[in-house]
Amino acid sequence: MIQVSIDKKVLEWKEAGLLDEATGARLVDYEHKKKAASEKREHKPPILVIVGSILLALSLFSFVAANWQAIPDLVKVGIFLLFMIGMYVAAERFQTRAPRYVTLFRVLGFAFFIATMSVIFVTYHLSGQLSWLFWIFFAMAVLHKILYEHPIFTAIAAITAFMANTNSFEGVGLTLIIFGLIVTWAWFHFVPASIDRIFAWLSFYGLIIMVGQYFDYDGRLWPLWALVILHGLFLVYREKATWQAMYLFAAAVLSLGYLINVTERWLSQRPPSIWEATILSVVLVALFLIHRREELIWVSFLAVIPFALFEDTGILLAILIEGVALAYLIRQDVTRKPTIFAFIYFLLVQMTIYFIYVWDRLDISLFFLIGALIVFALSLALWWRSRTRGDVQS
C-alpha cells in the first residue's frame, strides 16, 4: 500500500537526518491526499447503476413513442432539446473525470440536435424547406469540427455536406446557396487538415454547379466553368497541399464524363456556341499561365473539350483523352513521381473507350489480351529507359 510505504520511507529519511519533522509531516499529508483524489477519479459506478440507467432511458423513449400524438408540440421539441443539452453538459462534466467519453457525449449531443431539428420541421410542417434542414445539419457539423477538432466530426461534416448538396437541386434558392458557400468556406478556412479541405472543395464544387441551375444556364459546359471558378482558391490559398490534387481528379472525371455523354448524344443535341467554347478554352489555358503550377498543365488540356464537342461521334475527344492519359503516365515516370494514379486513369480511359466503341465488335477476352500487351509494352519501355539512365542493373 502507498500509505504504509510512504510512512515507512518518511520515518527512514527522518532517522537518517534527511528530513526534518515538519517536512516529513507535509510529505505524508500530500501523498495521502494524492491517493484519495486518485481513488475518487478511478471510482466507477456499479454495473447495476449503468444497467438501470439504460433501462430508464429505454422506458422514457418507449413512453414518448407510445404517446407521441398526444404530446403537445412544444413538449415534443422540449424533450429532444433537453436530451441534447444534457449530452453536451455531460461532455463538459466528463472533460476532466473521464476524457475518453467526452467525444461520445458530443456525438450523442449532435445526434439529438438532428432529432430536435427533425421534430421541429415535421411538427410545424416545414417539409417544403427540407433543403435547409440538411444545410443546418452541415453547419452544425462544421461548427463541431472547428471547436473540437476530432476526426469523427470530419466524417460527419462530409456526410452532411453530401446530403445537403444532393438534396438541394430541387427548389434551390439564392439565400441557401449563399449560406452554403459561407459554411463551406468556414470549413475550408478554419480547418487546415488536408482531408477536410478535400471534402470542403467537393462541397464548393457542388454549390457552384447549383449556381448554374439557379440561373438557368442552358449550356453543357458549366461543369468546366465550375472548375475554372474554383481556381480562385489558388489566389488565396497558395500553399502546397493534398487538396490541390482535387483539380486533377475533377479534370479526369470530367474528361471521361464528357466522352461518355457525347457518344450518348446528350451533348451533341445542343452543341455549345463557338464564342463560349473559345472563351472557356482560353481561360483554361490562362489558368496555368497565371498560376504556374505543374498540376494545372494537365487540367488546361480540358481546353480542347469545348471544341471536340462539335464532333458528334466523340472520336476526336477519345483520341485527345487517350493521348493525354498516356502523356501523363510517361511524364510522371520521367519526373520520378508516383505513377499509380496516372496508371489507374490510363486504364479507366481504355475501359471507357472499349465499352463505348468496341463492346459489340471485340470479344472481351481479346480486349484484355490487347490491354495486357499494351501494359507489358509500356513496362518494357519504361524499364529500358531506366536502364539506359542507370537506374536499374541487368
Buried (B, 14 or more C-beta within 10 A) or exposed (E): EEEEEBBEBBEEBBEEEEBEEEEBEEBBEEBBEEBEEEEEEEEEEEEEEEEEEEEEEEEEEEEBEEEEEEBEEEEBBBBBBEBBBBBBEBBEEBEEEEEEBBBBBBBBBBBBBBBBBEBBBEBEEEEEBEBBBBBBBBBBBBBBBBEBEBEBBBBBBBBBBBBBBEBBEEEBBEEBBEBBBEBBBBBBEEBEBEBBBBBBBBBBBBBBBBBBBEEEEEBBBBBBBBBBBBBEBBEEBEEEEEBBBBBBBBBBEBBBEBBBBBBEEEBBEEBBEEEBBBBBBEBBBBBBEEBEBEBBBBBBBBBBBBBBBBEBEBBBBBEBBBEBBBBBBBBBBEEEEEBEBBBEBBBBBBEBBBBBBBEEEEEEEEBEEBBEEBBEEBEEEBEEBEEEEEEEEE
